[in-house]
Amino acid sequence: MYVKLKKHLCPYFFLFLAAISVSACSQDASKKELSNAEKPFIVTTTGMLADLAQNIGKDSVNVKALMGPGVDPHLFKATQGDLATLRQANIIFYNGLHLEGKMGEIFEKLARLKTVIAVAERIPEERYLKMQIIKEITIHIFGSMLHYGVKVLL
């Protein structure tokens, strides 16, 4: 079972990051830069989401991806260190749609305490490309995160 968490907050994901970006761009040169402790700490599951958050938030955010290059998100199991990182986050972004299949329960519990957003679960289902597979249910987002996806059916 995979739970859609804080679904009503997903549309605000990009607004949140855009606001951080605008505030970073509009900072006066005479103002002091935020210290690391003052910046929102954003944790993402994959590097792709971390790149997105970092490119939008620029120097106004601290971003960390749990999974490094070459890690299969389907098989990823959070370590105690990963759980500590997730607990420290101000906001957590994950792909959703079962990509991080072994972490669903973790996100469900954390969503009671902080903002946890499944980014891809806001894509309308009619935008998914459908294909059938008998043995495995897996859902991915390919190409543009906002427009295309694959939903595998049984």
Backbone as JSON Lines, residues from 0, in Angstrom:
{"i":0,"aa":"M","n":[0.84,-1.19,0.0],"ca":[0.0,0.0,0.0],"c":[0.88,1.24,0.0]}
{"i":1,"aa":"Y","n":[0.58,2.15,-0.87],"ca":[1.33,3.4,-0.96],"c":[0.36,4.53,-0.7]}
{"i":2,"aa":"V","n":[0.72,5.43,0.14],"ca":[-0.17,6.49,0.58],"c":[0.21,7.8,-0.08]}
{"i":3,"aa":"K","n":[-0.8,8.52,-0.56],"ca":[-0.57,9.87,-1.09],"c":[-0.59,10.81,0.1]}
{"i":4,"aa":"L","n":[0.49,11.5,0.34],"ca":[0.64,12.33,1.52],"c":[0.59,13.81,1.19]}
{"i":5,"aa":"K","n":[-0.13,14.53,2.01],"ca":[-0.18,15.98,1.88],"c":[-0.43,16.4,0.44]}
{"i":6,"aa":"K","n":[-1.36,15.72,-0.2],"ca":[-1.63,15.93,-1.62],"c":[-2.02,17.38,-1.91]}
{"i":7,"aa":"H","n":[-2.74,17.99,-0.97],"ca":[-3.17,19.37,-1.18],"c":[-2.0,20.34,-1.19]}
{"i":8,"aa":"L","n":[-0.84,19.94,-0.71],"ca":[0.32,20.82,-0.7],"c":[1.14,20.75,-1.98]}
{"i":9,"aa":"C","n":[0.94,19.71,-2.78],"ca":[1.77,19.52,-3.98],"c":[1.74,20.7,-4.94]}
{"i":10,"aa":"P","n":[0.56,21.32,-5.2],"ca":[0.57,22.47,-6.12],"c":[1.44,23.61,-5.6]}
{"i":11,"aa":"Y","n":[1.63,23.64,-4.3],"ca":[2.41,24.71,-3.71],"c":[3.9,24.42,-3.7]}
{"i":12,"aa":"F","n":[4.3,23.21,-4.12],"ca":[5.71,22.84,-4.18],"c":[6.5,23.85,-5.0]}
{"i":13,"aa":"F","n":[6.06,24.07,-6.22],"ca":[6.79,24.96,-7.09],"c":[6.65,26.41,-6.65]}
{"i":14,"aa":"L","n":[5.5,26.77,-6.08],"ca":[5.34,28.12,-5.57],"c":[6.3,28.36,-4.41]}
{"i":15,"aa":"F","n":[6.44,27.37,-3.54],"ca":[7.37,27.47,-2.41],"c":[8.79,27.68,-2.9]}
{"i":16,"aa":"L","n":[9.21,26.84,-3.81],"ca":[10.57,26.95,-4.32],"c":[10.76,28.22,-5.14]}
{"i":17,"aa":"A","n":[9.73,28.62,-5.89],"ca":[9.82,29.86,-6.66],"c":[9.94,31.08,-5.74]}
{"i":18,"aa":"A","n":[9.19,31.05,-4.64],"ca":[9.26,32.17,-3.69],"c":[10.64,32.28,-3.08]}
{"i":19,"aa":"I","n":[11.22,31.13,-2.76],"ca":[12.58,31.14,-2.22],"c":[13.54,31.69,-3.26]}
{"i":20,"aa":"S","n":[13.35,31.26,-4.51],"ca":[14.23,31.71,-5.58],"c":[14.11,33.21,-5.81]}
{"i":21,"aa":"V","n":[12.87,33.72,-5.83],"ca":[12.66,35.16,-6.04],"c":[13.28,35.96,-4.91]}
{"i":22,"aa":"S","n":[13.09,35.45,-3.69],"ca":[13.67,36.19,-2.57],"c":[15.19,36.17,-2.63]}
{"i":23,"aa":"A","n":[15.74,35.09,-3.13],"ca":[17.2,35.01,-3.26],"c":[17.69,35.98,-4.33]}
{"i":24,"aa":"C","n":[16.95,36.06,-5.44],"ca":[17.35,36.95,-6.53],"c":[17.19,38.42,-6.16]}
{"i":25,"aa":"S","n":[16.23,38.71,-5.31],"ca":[15.95,40.11,-5.01],"c":[16.72,40.61,-3.79]}
{"i":26,"aa":"Q","n":[17.57,39.77,-3.21],"ca":[18.33,40.22,-2.05],"c":[19.28,41.35,-2.43]}
{"i":27,"aa":"D","n":[19.29,42.33,-1.6],"ca":[20.2,43.46,-1.77],"c":[21.61,43.0,-1.42]}
{"i":28,"aa":"A","n":[22.59,43.45,-2.17],"ca":[23.97,43.03,-1.95],"c":[24.47,43.42,-0.56]}
{"i":29,"aa":"S","n":[23.86,44.46,0.02],"ca":[24.31,44.89,1.33],"c":[23.78,44.01,2.45]}
{"i":30,"aa":"K","n":[22.77,43.22,2.17],"ca":[22.22,42.33,3.19],"c":[23.13,41.13,3.36]}
{"i":31,"aa":"K","n":[23.23,40.68,4.6],"ca":[24.08,39.52,4.84],"c":[23.41,38.26,4.34]}
{"i":32,"aa":"E","n":[24.22,37.33,3.93],"ca":[23.73,36.06,3.43],"c":[23.25,35.21,4.59]}
{"i":33,"aa":"L","n":[22.23,34.4,4.34],"ca":[21.72,33.5,5.38],"c":[22.79,32.47,5.75]}
{"i":34,"aa":"S","n":[22.87,32.18,7.02],"ca":[23.77,31.11,7.44],"c":[23.09,29.77,7.12]}
{"i":35,"aa":"N","n":[23.85,28.71,7.1],"ca":[23.29,27.39,6.82],"c":[22.18,27.03,7.79]}
{"i":36,"aa":"A","n":[22.3,27.45,9.04],"ca":[21.3,27.13,10.04],"c":[19.98,27.86,9.78]}
{"i":37,"aa":"E","n":[20.03,28.99,9.08],"ca":[18.83,29.78,8.81],"c":[18.11,29.34,7.53]}
{"i":38,"aa":"K","n":[18.78,28.61,6.67],"ca":[18.19,28.18,5.4],"c":[17.29,26.96,5.61]}
{"i":39,"aa":"P","n":[16.16,26.9,4.88],"ca":[15.34,25.69,4.95],"c":[16.14,24.47,4.5]}
{"i":40,"aa":"F","n":[16.0,23.37,5.23],"ca":[16.69,22.13,4.89],"c":[15.7,21.23,4.16]}
{"i":41,"aa":"I","n":[15.96,21.02,2.88],"ca":[15.09,20.22,2.02],"c":[15.77,18.88,1.77]}
{"i":42,"aa":"V","n":[15.05,17.81,2.03],"ca":[15.56,16.47,1.75],"c":[14.71,15.87,0.64]}
{"i":43,"aa":"T","n":[15.38,15.31,-0.35],"ca":[14.7,14.63,-1.45],"c":[15.19,13.18,-1.48]}
{"i":44,"aa":"T","n":[14.42,12.35,-2.14],"ca":[14.85,10.96,-2.24],"c":[15.86,10.78,-3.36]}
{"i":45,"aa":"T","n":[15.63,11.38,-4.5],"ca":[16.49,11.16,-5.66],"c":[17.28,12.41,-6.01]}
{"i":46,"aa":"G","n":[18.36,12.2,-6.73],"ca":[19.18,13.32,-7.17],"c":[18.45,14.25,-8.11]}
{"i":47,"aa":"M","n":[17.55,13.71,-8.93],"ca":[16.8,14.54,-9.87],"c":[15.94,15.57,-9.12]}
{"i":48,"aa":"L","n":[15.28,15.14,-8.06],"ca":[14.48,16.08,-7.26],"c":[15.38,17.06,-6.51]}
{"i":49,"aa":"A","n":[16.53,16.58,-6.06],"ca":[17.48,17.48,-5.37],"c":[17.98,18.55,-6.33]}
{"i":50,"aa":"D","n":[18.3,18.17,-7.56],"ca":[18.75,19.15,-8.56],"c":[17.67,20.19,-8.8]}
{"i":51,"aa":"L","n":[16.42,19.74,-8.91],"ca":[15.3,20.65,-9.13],"c":[15.19,21.64,-7.97]}
{"i":52,"aa":"A","n":[15.19,21.13,-6.75],"ca":[15.06,22.0,-5.57],"c":[16.24,22.97,-5.46]}
{"i":53,"aa":"Q","n":[17.44,22.48,-5.72],"ca":[18.63,23.34,-5.61],"c":[18.66,24.41,-6.7]}
{"i":54,"aa":"N","n":[18.28,24.05,-7.91],"ca":[18.27,25.02,-9.0],"c":[17.21,26.09,-8.81]}
{"i":55,"aa":"I","n":[16.12,25.75,-8.18],"ca":[15.08,26.74,-7.92],"c":[15.43,27.56,-6.68]}
{"i":56,"aa":"G","n":[15.86,26.89,-5.61],"ca":[16.15,27.58,-4.36],"c":[17.48,28.29,-4.32]}
{"i":57,"aa":"K","n":[18.39,27.92,-5.22],"ca":[19.73,28.52,-5.29],"c":[20.43,28.49,-3.92]}
{"i":58,"aa":"D","n":[20.94,29.63,-3.49],"ca":[21.69,29.7,-2.24],"c":[20.8,29.9,-1.02]}
{"i":59,"aa":"S","n":[19.47,29.93,-1.24],"ca":[18.55,30.18,-0.13],"c":[18.13,28.9,0.59]}
{"i":60,"aa":"V","n":[18.55,27.75,0.09],"ca":[18.15,26.47,0.68],"c":[19.35,25.55,0.81]}
{"i":61,"aa":"N","n":[19.24,24.62,1.73],"ca":[20.17,23.5,1.83],"c":[19.4,22.27,1.35]}
{"i":62,"aa":"V","n":[19.96,21.56,0.39],"ca":[19.27,20.41,-0.2],"c":[20.16,19.19,-0.1]}
{"i":63,"aa":"K","n":[19.55,18.08,0.26],"ca":[20.28,16.8,0.32],"c":[19.42,15.71,-0.3]}
{"i":64,"aa":"A","n":[20.03,14.92,-1.17],"ca":[19.37,13.74,-1.75],"c":[19.8,12.52,-0.97]}
{"i":65,"aa":"L","n":[18.87,11.67,-0.62],"ca":[19.2,10.44,0.09],"c":[19.91,9.43,-0.81]}
{"i":66,"aa":"M","n":[19.5,9.37,-2.06],"ca":[20.04,8.36,-2.98],"c":[21.06,9.0,-3.91]}
{"i":67,"aa":"G","n":[22.19,8.37,-4.0],"ca":[23.24,8.85,-4.9],"c":[23.05,8.28,-6.3]}
{"i":68,"aa":"P","n":[23.93,8.66,-7.22],"ca":[23.85,8.15,-8.59],"c":[23.98,6.62,-8.61]}
{"i":69,"aa":"G","n":[23.21,6.01,-9.47],"ca":[23.28,4.56,-9.65],"c":[22.46,3.76,-8.65]}
{"i":70,"aa":"V","n":[21.8,4.4,-7.7],"ca":[20.99,3.68,-6.72],"c":[19.61,3.42,-7.31]}
{"i":71,"aa":"D","n":[19.13,2.2,-7.19],"ca":[17.79,1.84,-7.67],"c":[16.78,2.25,-6.6]}
{"i":72,"aa":"P","n":[15.95,3.25,-6.86],"ca":[15.0,3.72,-5.85],"c":[14.0,2.65,-5.4]}
{"i":73,"aa":"H","n":[13.72,1.68,-6.29],"ca":[12.79,0.61,-5.92],"c":[13.32,-0.24,-4.77]}
{"i":74,"aa":"L","n":[14.63,-0.41,-4.75],"ca":[15.26,-1.3,-3.78],"c":[15.89,-0.56,-2.61]}
{"i":75,"aa":"F","n":[15.89,0.75,-2.66],"ca":[16.54,1.56,-1.63],"c":[15.87,1.33,-0.28]}
{"i":76,"aa":"K","n":[16.69,1.08,0.72],"ca":[16.22,0.93,2.09],"c":[16.92,1.98,2.93]}
{"i":77,"aa":"A","n":[16.13,2.78,3.62],"ca":[16.7,3.87,4.43],"c":[17.49,3.33,5.61]}
{"i":78,"aa":"T","n":[18.67,3.89,5.81],"ca":[19.51,3.54,6.96],"c":[19.1,4.41,8.15]}
{"i":79,"aa":"Q","n":[19.68,4.13,9.31],"ca":[19.42,4.97,10.47],"c":[19.87,6.41,10.2]}
{"i":80,"aa":"G","n":[20.97,6.57,9.49],"ca":[21.44,7.9,9.13],"c":[20.46,8.62,8.21]}
{"i":81,"aa":"D","n":[19.87,7.88,7.27],"ca":[18.86,8.47,6.37],"c":[17.64,8.91,7.17]}
{"i":82,"aa":"L","n":[17.22,8.1,8.12],"ca":[16.07,8.45,8.95],"c":[16.34,9.69,9.77]}
{"i":83,"aa":"A","n":[17.57,9.81,10.29],"ca":[17.94,11.01,11.04],"c":[17.91,12.24,10.14]}
{"i":84,"aa":"T","n":[18.39,12.1,8.91],"ca":[18.36,13.2,7.94],"c":[16.93,13.61,7.64]}
{"i":85,"aa":"L","n":[16.05,12.64,7.43],"ca":[14.64,12.93,7.17],"c":[13.99,13.64,8.35]}
{"i":86,"aa":"R","n":[14.33,13.25,9.56],"ca":[13.76,13.9,10.75],"c":[14.24,15.35,10.87]}
{"i":87,"aa":"Q","n":[15.44,15.65,10.39],"ca":[15.99,17.0,10.48],"c":[15.42,17.94,9.41]}
{"i":88,"aa":"A","n":[14.84,17.38,8.36],"ca":[14.37,18.19,7.23],"c":[13.21,19.1,7.62]}
{"i":89,"aa":"N","n":[13.17,20.28,6.98],"ca":[12.02,21.15,7.11],"c":[10.91,20.71,6.17]}
{"i":90,"aa":"I","n":[11.32,20.21,5.02],"ca":[10.36,19.73,4.01],"c":[11.01,18.57,3.26]}
{"i":91,"aa":"I","n":[10.18,17.58,2.91],"ca":[10.66,16.39,2.21],"c":[9.91,16.27,0.9]}
{"i":92,"aa":"F","n":[10.66,16.1,-0.18],"ca":[10.07,15.85,-1.49],"c":[10.5,14.47,-1.95]}
{"i":93,"aa":"Y","n":[9.53,13.68,-2.37],"ca":[9.84,12.38,-2.95],"c":[9.01,12.22,-4.22]}
{"i":94,"aa":"N","n":[9.43,11.33,-5.09],"ca":[8.77,11.15,-6.36],"c":[7.32,10.68,-6.18]}
{"i":95,"aa":"G","n":[7.14,9.62,-5.4],"ca":[5.81,9.03,-5.25],"c":[5.56,8.03,-6.36]}
{"i":96,"aa":"L","n":[4.31,7.67,-6.53],"ca":[3.9,6.69,-7.54],"c":[4.73,5.41,-7.44]}
{"i":97,"aa":"H","n":[5.01,5.01,-6.22],"ca":[5.69,3.75,-5.89],"c":[7.16,3.7,-6.3]}
{"i":98,"aa":"L","n":[7.75,4.79,-6.72],"ca":[9.17,4.74,-7.08],"c":[10.02,4.37,-5.87]}
{"i":99,"aa":"E","n":[9.74,5.0,-4.75],"ca":[10.46,4.69,-3.51],"c":[9.64,3.7,-2.7]}
{"i":100,"aa":"G","n":[9.38,2.56,-3.3],"ca":[8.45,1.57,-2.76],"c":[8.68,1.14,-1.33]}
{"i":101,"aa":"K","n":[9.91,1.05,-0.88],"ca":[10.19,0.56,0.47],"c":[10.12,1.67,1.51]}
{"i":102,"aa":"M","n":[9.79,2.89,1.1],"ca":[9.82,4.01,2.03],"c":[8.43,4.58,2.34]}
{"i":103,"aa":"G","n":[7.39,3.98,1.78],"ca":[6.03,4.5,1.95],"c":[5.62,4.7,3.4]}
{"i":104,"aa":"E","n":[5.9,3.74,4.23],"ca":[5.52,3.82,5.65],"c":[6.29,4.94,6.36]}
{"i":105,"aa":"I","n":[7.53,5.1,5.99],"ca":[8.35,6.17,6.58],"c":[7.74,7.53,6.26]}
{"i":106,"aa":"F","n":[7.38,7.74,4.99],"ca":[6.78,9.02,4.6],"c":[5.45,9.25,5.29]}
{"i":107,"aa":"E","n":[4.69,8.18,5.44],"ca":[3.39,8.29,6.11],"c":[3.57,8.78,7.55]}
{"i":108,"aa":"K","n":[4.53,8.23,8.25],"ca":[4.78,8.64,9.65],"c":[5.33,10.06,9.72]}
{"i":109,"aa":"L","n":[6.26,10.4,8.85],"ca":[6.84,11.73,8.86],"c":[5.83,12.81,8.49]}
{"i":110,"aa":"A","n":[4.85,12.44,7.67],"ca":[3.84,13.42,7.23],"c":[2.99,13.91,8.4]}
{"i":111,"aa":"R","n":[2.97,13.18,9.49],"ca":[2.24,13.63,10.68],"c":[2.98,14.75,11.4]}
{"i":112,"aa":"L","n":[4.3,14.87,11.11],"ca":[5.14,15.82,11.83],"c":[5.62,17.0,11.0]}
{"i":113,"aa":"K","n":[5.69,16.81,9.69],"ca":[6.26,17.85,8.83],"c":[5.67,17.74,7.44]}
{"i":114,"aa":"T","n":[6.04,18.66,6.57],"ca":[5.54,18.66,5.2],"c":[6.29,17.63,4.37]}
{"i":115,"aa":"V","n":[5.54,16.68,3.84],"ca":[6.08,15.6,3.01],"c":[5.26,15.61,1.72]}
{"i":116,"aa":"I","n":[5.93,15.78,0.59],"ca":[5.22,15.95,-0.68],"c":[5.65,14.92,-1.69]}
{"i":117,"aa":"A","n":[4.67,14.2,-2.23],"ca":[4.9,13.26,-3.34],"c":[4.69,14.05,-4.64]}
{"i":118,"aa":"V","n":[5.77,14.49,-5.24],"ca":[5.72,15.41,-6.37],"c":[4.95,14.84,-7.56]}
{"i":119,"aa":"A","n":[5.25,13.63,-7.97],"ca":[4.67,13.07,-9.2],"c":[3.21,12.66,-9.04]}
{"i":120,"aa":"E","n":[2.72,12.54,-7.84],"ca":[1.34,12.1,-7.65],"c":[0.32,13.18,-8.01]}
{"i":121,"aa":"R","n":[0.78,14.36,-8.34],"ca":[-0.12,15.43,-8.79],"c":[-0.34,15.4,-10.29]}
{"i":122,"aa":"I","n":[0.35,14.53,-11.0],"ca":[0.15,14.41,-12.44],"c":[-1.19,13.72,-12.68]}
{"i":123,"aa":"P","n":[-2.05,14.32,-13.49],"ca":[-3.34,13.68,-13.76],"c":[-3.15,12.3,-14.4]}
{"i":124,"aa":"E","n":[-3.95,11.34,-13.94],"ca":[-3.8,9.96,-14.41],"c":[-3.99,9.83,-15.92]}
{"i":125,"aa":"E","n":[-4.79,10.69,-16.51],"ca":[-5.0,10.6,-17.96],"c":[-3.74,10.94,-18.76]}
{"i":126,"aa":"R","n":[-2.74,11.5,-18.1],"ca":[-1.46,11.8,-18.75],"c":[-0.49,10.63,-18.72]}
{"i":127,"aa":"Y","n":[-0.82,9.58,-17.97],"ca":[0.06,8.41,-17.92],"c":[-0.01,7.66,-19.23]}
{"i":128,"aa":"L","n":[1.1,7.08,-19.61],"ca":[1.13,6.14,-20.72],"c":[0.88,4.78,-20.1]}
{"i":129,"aa":"K","n":[-0.06,4.02,-20.62],"ca":[-0.41,2.76,-19.99],"c":[0.21,1.59,-20.72]}
{"i":130,"aa":"M","n":[0.7,0.65,-19.95],"ca":[1.22,-0.57,-20.5],"c":[0.98,-1.68,-19.48]}
{"i":131,"aa":"Q","n":[0.89,-2.9,-19.94],"ca":[0.59,-3.99,-19.03],"c":[1.82,-4.83,-18.76]}
{"i":132,"aa":"I","n":[1.95,-5.2,-17.5],"ca":[2.99,-6.11,-17.06],"c":[2.32,-7.06,-16.07]}
{"i":133,"aa":"I","n":[2.65,-8.33,-16.12],"ca":[1.97,-9.3,-15.27],"c":[2.63,-9.43,-13.91]}
{"i":134,"aa":"K","n":[3.95,-9.48,-13.81],"ca":[4.63,-9.84,-12.58],"c":[4.86,-8.68,-11.6]}
{"i":135,"aa":"E","n":[4.97,-7.48,-12.07],"ca":[5.45,-6.41,-11.2],"c":[4.64,-5.14,-11.41]}
{"i":136,"aa":"I","n":[4.33,-4.48,-10.3],"ca":[3.7,-3.16,-10.4],"c":[4.8,-2.15,-10.15]}
{"i":137,"aa":"T","n":[4.98,-1.27,-11.09],"ca":[5.97,-0.22,-10.9],"c":[5.48,1.0,-11.66]}
{"i":138,"aa":"I","n":[5.74,2.13,-11.13],"ca":[5.28,3.36,-11.76],"c":[6.46,4.32,-11.79]}
{"i":139,"aa":"H","n":[6.68,4.9,-12.93],"ca":[7.79,5.83,-13.09],"c":[7.31,7.12,-13.73]}
{"i":140,"aa":"I","n":[8.11,8.1,-13.59],"ca":[7.9,9.33,-14.32],"c":[9.09,9.47,-15.27]}
{"i":141,"aa":"F","n":[8.78,9.58,-16.54],"ca":[9.8,9.73,-17.56],"c":[9.64,11.07,-18.24]}
{"i":142,"aa":"G","n":[10.71,11.57,-18.81],"ca":[10.63,12.84,-19.54],"c":[10.28,13.95,-18.59]}
{"i":143,"aa":"S","n":[9.4,14.81,-19.02],"ca":[9.0,15.94,-18.2],"c":[8.23,15.45,-16.98]}
{"i":144,"aa":"M","n":[8.67,15.84,-15.8],"ca":[8.01,15.4,-14.57],"c":[6.58,15.89,-14.49]}
{"i":145,"aa":"L","n":[6.26,16.92,-15.22],"ca":[4.92,17.48,-15.11],"c":[3.95,16.94,-16.15]}
{"i":146,"aa":"H","n":[4.45,16.24,-17.17],"ca":[3.55,15.89,-18.26],"c":[3.43,14.41,-18.59]}
{"i":147,"aa":"Y","n":[4.44,13.62,-18.32],"ca":[4.41,12.25,-18.8],"c":[4.75,11.28,-17.71]}
{"i":148,"aa":"G","n":[4.16,10.13,-17.8],"ca":[4.48,9.08,-16.84],"c":[4.08,7.74,-17.41]}
{"i":149,"aa":"V","n":[4.45,6.71,-16.71],"ca":[4.06,5.36,-17.1],"c":[3.41,4.75,-15.88]}
{"i":150,"aa":"K","n":[2.25,4.2,-16.05],"ca":[1.59,3.49,-14.98],"c":[1.41,2.07,-15.44]}
{"i":151,"aa":"V","n":[1.93,1.15,-14.7],"ca":[1.86,-0.24,-15.07],"c":[0.65,-0.86,-14.39]}
{"i":152,"aa":"L","n":[-0.11,-1.6,-15.14],"ca":[-1.35,-2.18,-14.65],"c":[-1.23,-3.69,-14.52]}
{"i":153,"aa":"L","n":[-2.04,-4.27,-13.66],"ca":[-2.14,-5.73,-13.6],"c":[-3.34,-6.17,-14.39]}
